[in-house]
Amino acid sequence: MYGQMLPFPKPTVHDPPIKRHQKLAFSPNSQLGFFSSIKMASEISSRKGGRLAVIMCGGSQKKQEVEQVDKSDDVYYMRRCVELAKKAIGCTNPNPMVGCVIVKDGKIVGQGFHPKAGQPHAEVFALRDAGDSAENGTAYVSLEPCNHYGRTPPCTEALIKAKVKNVVVGMVDPNPIVASTGVKKLQEAGIEVTVGVEEEMCKRLNEVFIHHILTGKPYVTLRYSMSLDGHILNQLGEEAMECGGYYSKLLQEYDAVILSSTALAEQSSFPISKEPGANQPFKIVLSKSPNSQIQIPAFDNDAASKLKIISEKDANVEPQNVQEGIQTLSFDRISLLETLENCKQQGLCSVLLDLRGNNGEFEDVLKEGFELNLFQKVVVEVLPLLGGGQERVSKYLDFKANVKRLTSCASGKSILLEGYF
């Protein structure tokens, strides 16, 4: 298993010095997931003579000027590692997403990514792709190579055996069984190691994995839609659920999505990701409605194993159309903390709380979540509408929470806001 991201430990007097990358070019506006636009740092242009290019943000037709990174720069290859790693979005948990590129004589001779837990790591695929060309080359990898035996052999040994000359690491693995031991092993074999290239970007790539390793708890994101005047809306933007839409991508990224039973009653089917090859999230339905049957949209029998209904003990949780395999769970009162603990026991590392339907079902859950600091992230879709929604957001978010690193991006006719608690 890959590890994660603890603060990089200082070397002892017996360790060879660790080369820290001093040319970091991470922009605060750089984003991953459904925010895919990357703004190149201006220092690269002044140093390398970069030229202007045009990118599109979240489906918007608005042009943005960015500076292109020279292909001889470490930043270019590390960003390539990140792009490769993202090919496995939603498939690697509990492992991280990792990409690797092998470069020799200024050309990429091998590349790979970690596709799924239990399968070879990114370095192995990249070295296989490079073959003999890896010798005396430079390996770029977004996460420190592992140095222990798990379901796969150590990647440090594979790199040493391939006789690479240099290894450039995006971020140190925070897993205590790895943290810096991979770097040390490579250095002891005479390989020059550089760490911290596009470190913040690499951390954002694996924010779920990092949180899970450091806390043992699921990573929780709160999502809701609102009008321009602050009313909560049940609807999504026109393109949000289509392939490439932000909501379709969110469903692909998270292990589970928490929904309201009242929101499902208005739908003919469960929300699904339409991204090619997407792993559909586990569905968790919350219901506080006593003495009423929960309306469950139609779905095939295979999907029943990925559905759980959580209710209060006086609620009637028997679906109108009984489906085999549906899991049920009841609490004295619906608790987000207990729900997340249940997710943890099921091996679910990330959860999307989708605030739609009768928001009264979420009122206590939201209060508990903020009081216990259970939320890590928030995604808000602001639709180009005035009024027409339910209660104002302030009624259900009647408390203060500082949002950090707030970013925005256009998505169709809507604006997406993303921030961290």
MONOR-V429393 format. One record per residue. N is the residue number from 1. PSI is psi in radians with two decimals (* if undefined). NEAR is the number of other C-alpha atoms within 10 Angstrom. Layout:
n:N psi:PSI near:NEAR
n:N psi:PSI near:NEAR
//
This chain:
n:1 psi:2.45 near:21
n:2 psi:2.88 near:25
n:3 psi:-2.68 near:24
n:4 psi:-2.54 near:27
n:5 psi:1.56 near:24
n:6 psi:2.87 near:17
n:7 psi:2.43 near:12
n:8 psi:2.11 near:14
n:9 psi:2.58 near:10
n:10 psi:2.44 near:10
n:11 psi:2.61 near:12
n:12 psi:3.01 near:8
n:13 psi:-0.31 near:7
n:14 psi:-0.24 near:6
n:15 psi:2.56 near:11
n:16 psi:2.61 near:13
n:17 psi:2.47 near:14
n:18 psi:2.23 near:16
n:19 psi:1.98 near:12
n:20 psi:2.41 near:14
n:21 psi:2.25 near:18
n:22 psi:0.07 near:10
n:23 psi:0.63 near:14
n:24 psi:2.40 near:17
n:25 psi:0.56 near:19
n:26 psi:2.28 near:18
n:27 psi:2.43 near:15
n:28 psi:-0.35 near:14
n:29 psi:-0.06 near:16
n:30 psi:2.33 near:17
n:31 psi:2.68 near:19
n:32 psi:-3.00 near:17
n:33 psi:-2.34 near:15
n:34 psi:-0.22 near:19
n:35 psi:1.70 near:21
n:36 psi:-0.01 near:15
n:37 psi:2.40 near:18
n:38 psi:2.22 near:20
n:39 psi:2.10 near:19
n:40 psi:2.50 near:21
n:41 psi:2.50 near:18
n:42 psi:-0.42 near:17
n:43 psi:-0.47 near:14
n:44 psi:-0.70 near:19
n:45 psi:-0.76 near:17
n:46 psi:-0.51 near:10
n:47 psi:-0.64 near:9
n:48 psi:-0.14 near:15
n:49 psi:0.74 near:13
n:50 psi:2.81 near:18
n:51 psi:2.86 near:12
n:52 psi:2.53 near:11
n:53 psi:3.03 near:11
n:54 psi:2.32 near:11
n:55 psi:2.85 near:16
n:56 psi:2.49 near:15
n:57 psi:2.02 near:19
n:58 psi:0.62 near:22
n:59 psi:-0.10 near:15
n:60 psi:2.61 near:15
n:61 psi:0.03 near:12
n:62 psi:2.26 near:11
n:63 psi:2.48 near:11
n:64 psi:2.41 near:13
n:65 psi:2.26 near:13
n:66 psi:2.86 near:19
n:67 psi:2.35 near:20
n:68 psi:2.35 near:20
n:69 psi:2.35 near:23
n:70 psi:2.40 near:17
n:71 psi:-0.12 near:13
n:72 psi:-0.03 near:13
n:73 psi:2.50 near:13
n:74 psi:-0.60 near:21
n:75 psi:-0.72 near:23
n:76 psi:-0.83 near:16
n:77 psi:-0.59 near:26
n:78 psi:-0.64 near:26
n:79 psi:-0.54 near:23
n:80 psi:-0.68 near:19
n:81 psi:-0.76 near:27
n:82 psi:-0.75 near:25
n:83 psi:-0.69 near:18
n:84 psi:-0.78 near:22
n:85 psi:-0.63 near:26
n:86 psi:-0.20 near:21
n:87 psi:-0.33 near:16
n:88 psi:0.39 near:21
n:89 psi:2.26 near:21
n:90 psi:0.08 near:25
n:91 psi:-0.24 near:22
n:92 psi:-0.28 near:18
n:93 psi:2.40 near:21
n:94 psi:0.13 near:20
n:95 psi:2.83 near:23
n:96 psi:2.92 near:29
n:97 psi:2.26 near:31
n:98 psi:2.41 near:31
n:99 psi:2.66 near:31
n:100 psi:2.44 near:33
n:101 psi:2.34 near:30
n:102 psi:2.19 near:28
n:103 psi:2.38 near:23
n:104 psi:2.30 near:18
n:105 psi:0.67 near:10
n:106 psi:0.20 near:11
n:107 psi:2.56 near:11
n:108 psi:2.09 near:17
n:109 psi:-0.16 near:20
n:110 psi:2.57 near:21
n:111 psi:2.72 near:25
n:112 psi:2.97 near:26
n:113 psi:2.81 near:27
n:114 psi:1.99 near:28
n:115 psi:-0.49 near:25
n:116 psi:2.57 near:18
n:117 psi:2.33 near:18
n:118 psi:-0.32 near:13
n:119 psi:2.87 near:13
n:120 psi:2.68 near:17
n:121 psi:2.99 near:28
n:122 psi:-0.69 near:26
n:123 psi:-0.68 near:29
n:124 psi:-0.79 near:23
n:125 psi:-0.70 near:19
n:126 psi:-0.72 near:24
n:127 psi:-0.66 near:25
n:128 psi:-0.72 near:15
n:129 psi:-0.63 near:17
n:130 psi:-0.58 near:22
n:131 psi:-2.44 near:12
n:132 psi:-0.31 near:13
n:133 psi:-0.23 near:19
n:134 psi:-0.44 near:24
n:135 psi:2.27 near:19
n:136 psi:0.25 near:16
n:137 psi:-3.10 near:23
n:138 psi:2.23 near:25
n:139 psi:2.16 near:27
n:140 psi:2.26 near:31
n:141 psi:2.36 near:33
n:142 psi:-0.34 near:36
n:143 psi:2.50 near:31
n:144 psi:2.27 near:29
n:145 psi:2.44 near:33
n:146 psi:2.70 near:28
n:147 psi:0.53 near:22
n:148 psi:2.79 near:18
n:149 psi:2.16 near:10
n:150 psi:-2.18 near:11
n:151 psi:-0.22 near:11
n:152 psi:2.72 near:15
n:153 psi:2.88 near:16
n:154 psi:2.39 near:20
n:155 psi:-0.43 near:21
n:156 psi:-0.73 near:23
n:157 psi:-0.67 near:18
n:158 psi:-0.70 near:15
n:159 psi:-0.70 near:24
n:160 psi:-0.76 near:17
n:161 psi:-0.59 near:11
n:162 psi:-0.16 near:19
n:163 psi:0.71 near:19
n:164 psi:2.65 near:24
n:165 psi:-0.65 near:20
n:166 psi:2.62 near:22
n:167 psi:2.20 near:23
n:168 psi:2.13 near:27
n:169 psi:2.31 near:28
n:170 psi:-0.87 near:29
n:171 psi:2.64 near:28
n:172 psi:2.52 near:28
n:173 psi:2.13 near:29
n:174 psi:-0.14 near:23
n:175 psi:2.17 near:18
n:176 psi:-0.45 near:14
n:177 psi:-0.09 near:16
n:178 psi:-1.00 near:21
n:179 psi:1.66 near:24
n:180 psi:-0.20 near:25
n:181 psi:-0.51 near:19
n:182 psi:-0.75 near:21
n:183 psi:-0.81 near:26
n:184 psi:-0.73 near:20
n:185 psi:-0.73 near:17
n:186 psi:-0.74 near:22
n:187 psi:-0.72 near:19
n:188 psi:-0.42 near:11
n:189 psi:0.08 near:15
n:190 psi:0.19 near:15
n:191 psi:2.31 near:20
n:192 psi:2.26 near:19
n:193 psi:2.30 near:22
n:194 psi:2.34 near:20
n:195 psi:2.74 near:24
n:196 psi:0.33 near:21
n:197 psi:2.10 near:28
n:198 psi:0.80 near:25
n:199 psi:-0.79 near:21
n:200 psi:-0.67 near:17
n:201 psi:-0.73 near:24
n:202 psi:-0.60 near:29
n:203 psi:-0.71 near:20
n:204 psi:-0.61 near:15
n:205 psi:-0.68 near:23
n:206 psi:0.64 near:23
n:207 psi:-0.60 near:18
n:208 psi:-0.85 near:24
n:209 psi:-0.75 near:27
n:210 psi:-0.85 near:23
n:211 psi:-0.74 near:19
n:212 psi:-0.72 near:20
n:213 psi:-0.73 near:21
n:214 psi:-0.48 near:15
n:215 psi:-0.39 near:9
n:216 psi:0.13 near:12
n:217 psi:2.75 near:20
n:218 psi:2.59 near:25
n:219 psi:2.21 near:24
n:220 psi:2.22 near:23
n:221 psi:2.28 near:23
n:222 psi:2.26 near:20
n:223 psi:2.38 near:19
n:224 psi:2.86 near:19
n:225 psi:2.57 near:25
n:226 psi:2.81 near:25
n:227 psi:3.01 near:21
n:228 psi:-0.46 near:13
n:229 psi:0.31 near:16
n:230 psi:0.33 near:18
n:231 psi:2.40 near:21
n:232 psi:2.33 near:26
n:233 psi:2.55 near:24
n:234 psi:-0.37 near:18
n:235 psi:2.83 near:15
n:236 psi:2.90 near:18
n:237 psi:2.79 near:20
n:238 psi:-0.66 near:13
n:239 psi:0.09 near:17
n:240 psi:-0.63 near:20
n:241 psi:0.00 near:20
n:242 psi:2.84 near:16
n:243 psi:2.22 near:14
n:244 psi:-0.22 near:17
n:245 psi:2.72 near:21
n:246 psi:-0.67 near:25
n:247 psi:-0.66 near:23
n:248 psi:-0.68 near:22
n:249 psi:-0.65 near:24
n:250 psi:-0.77 near:24
n:251 psi:-0.56 near:25
n:252 psi:-0.59 near:24
n:253 psi:-0.45 near:24
n:254 psi:2.55 near:25
n:255 psi:-0.56 near:24
n:256 psi:2.67 near:24
n:257 psi:2.30 near:22
n:258 psi:2.20 near:23
n:259 psi:2.77 near:24
n:260 psi:2.49 near:24
n:261 psi:-0.55 near:25
n:262 psi:-0.53 near:22
n:263 psi:-0.67 near:19
n:264 psi:-0.58 near:19
n:265 psi:-0.42 near:14
n:266 psi:-0.05 near:13
n:267 psi:2.62 near:13
n:268 psi:-0.21 near:11
n:269 psi:2.87 near:12
n:270 psi:2.58 near:15
n:271 psi:2.37 near:17
n:272 psi:2.67 near:19
n:273 psi:2.36 near:24
n:274 psi:0.25 near:19
n:275 psi:2.49 near:18
n:276 psi:2.20 near:9
n:277 psi:0.27 near:11
n:278 psi:2.43 near:18
n:279 psi:2.11 near:18
n:280 psi:2.43 near:22
n:281 psi:2.68 near:25
n:282 psi:2.34 near:21
n:283 psi:2.21 near:23
n:284 psi:2.07 near:24
n:285 psi:2.15 near:21
n:286 psi:2.36 near:27
n:287 psi:2.18 near:24
n:288 psi:0.03 near:23
n:289 psi:1.97 near:17
n:290 psi:2.61 near:14
n:291 psi:0.58 near:10
n:292 psi:2.51 near:14
n:293 psi:2.53 near:15
n:294 psi:2.24 near:25
n:295 psi:2.02 near:18
n:296 psi:2.15 near:23
n:297 psi:2.77 near:15
n:298 psi:2.50 near:13
n:299 psi:2.84 near:12
n:300 psi:2.93 near:8
n:301 psi:-0.54 near:12
n:302 psi:-0.58 near:10
n:303 psi:-0.32 near:15
n:304 psi:-0.56 near:16
n:305 psi:-0.20 near:14
n:306 psi:0.58 near:16
n:307 psi:2.33 near:19
n:308 psi:2.37 near:18
n:309 psi:2.14 near:23
n:310 psi:2.19 near:25
n:311 psi:2.99 near:25
n:312 psi:2.73 near:19
n:313 psi:-0.43 near:15
n:314 psi:0.12 near:15
n:315 psi:2.56 near:17
n:316 psi:1.87 near:16
n:317 psi:0.12 near:23
n:318 psi:2.00 near:16
n:319 psi:2.66 near:15
n:320 psi:-0.80 near:11
n:321 psi:1.77 near:11
n:322 psi:2.25 near:9
n:323 psi:2.28 near:15
n:324 psi:2.46 near:10
n:325 psi:-0.14 near:14
n:326 psi:2.22 near:16
n:327 psi:2.53 near:14
n:328 psi:2.61 near:14
n:329 psi:2.40 near:15
n:330 psi:2.49 near:17
n:331 psi:2.83 near:13
n:332 psi:-0.69 near:9
n:333 psi:2.60 near:15
n:334 psi:2.19 near:21
n:335 psi:2.22 near:20
n:336 psi:-0.67 near:21
n:337 psi:-0.80 near:14
n:338 psi:-0.63 near:12
n:339 psi:-0.76 near:17
n:340 psi:-0.61 near:20
n:341 psi:-0.68 near:15
n:342 psi:-0.67 near:13
n:343 psi:-0.75 near:20
n:344 psi:-0.77 near:16
n:345 psi:-0.48 near:11
n:346 psi:-0.02 near:9
n:347 psi:0.36 near:14
n:348 psi:2.06 near:22
n:349 psi:-0.32 near:25
n:350 psi:2.47 near:27
n:351 psi:2.33 near:26
n:352 psi:2.04 near:26
n:353 psi:1.90 near:22
n:354 psi:1.89 near:19
n:355 psi:1.45 near:22
n:356 psi:2.90 near:23
n:357 psi:-2.69 near:21
n:358 psi:1.87 near:15
n:359 psi:-0.19 near:21
n:360 psi:-0.49 near:14
n:361 psi:-0.36 near:20
n:362 psi:-0.13 near:23
n:363 psi:-0.90 near:16
n:364 psi:-0.61 near:15
n:365 psi:-0.75 near:20
n:366 psi:-0.77 near:24
n:367 psi:-0.80 near:16
n:368 psi:-0.73 near:16
n:369 psi:-0.73 near:18
n:370 psi:-0.63 near:16
n:371 psi:-0.59 near:12
n:372 psi:0.13 near:11
n:373 psi:0.84 near:11
n:374 psi:-0.22 near:20
n:375 psi:2.40 near:21
n:376 psi:-0.45 near:19
n:377 psi:2.72 near:17
n:378 psi:2.41 near:19
n:379 psi:2.14 near:21
n:380 psi:2.25 near:17
n:381 psi:2.09 near:26
n:382 psi:1.93 near:25
n:383 psi:2.68 near:22
n:384 psi:1.06 near:13
n:385 psi:2.67 near:15
n:386 psi:2.20 near:12
n:387 psi:-2.79 near:15
n:388 psi:0.07 near:12
n:389 psi:-2.77 near:18
n:390 psi:-2.39 near:16
n:391 psi:2.85 near:16
n:392 psi:2.63 near:16
n:393 psi:-0.64 near:19
n:394 psi:-0.42 near:11
n:395 psi:-0.62 near:12
n:396 psi:-0.27 near:17
n:397 psi:0.95 near:13
n:398 psi:1.02 near:11
n:399 psi:2.89 near:11
n:400 psi:2.41 near:7
n:401 psi:2.11 near:12
n:402 psi:2.24 near:7
n:403 psi:2.20 near:13
n:404 psi:2.79 near:11
n:405 psi:0.83 near:10
n:406 psi:2.24 near:14
n:407 psi:2.82 near:16
n:408 psi:2.70 near:18
n:409 psi:2.49 near:21
n:410 psi:2.46 near:19
n:411 psi:1.77 near:24
n:412 psi:-2.19 near:19
n:413 psi:-0.03 near:15
n:414 psi:2.94 near:23
n:415 psi:2.29 near:17
n:416 psi:2.31 near:21
n:417 psi:2.37 near:17
n:418 psi:2.29 near:21
n:419 psi:3.00 near:17
n:420 psi:2.52 near:16
n:421 psi:* near:16
//
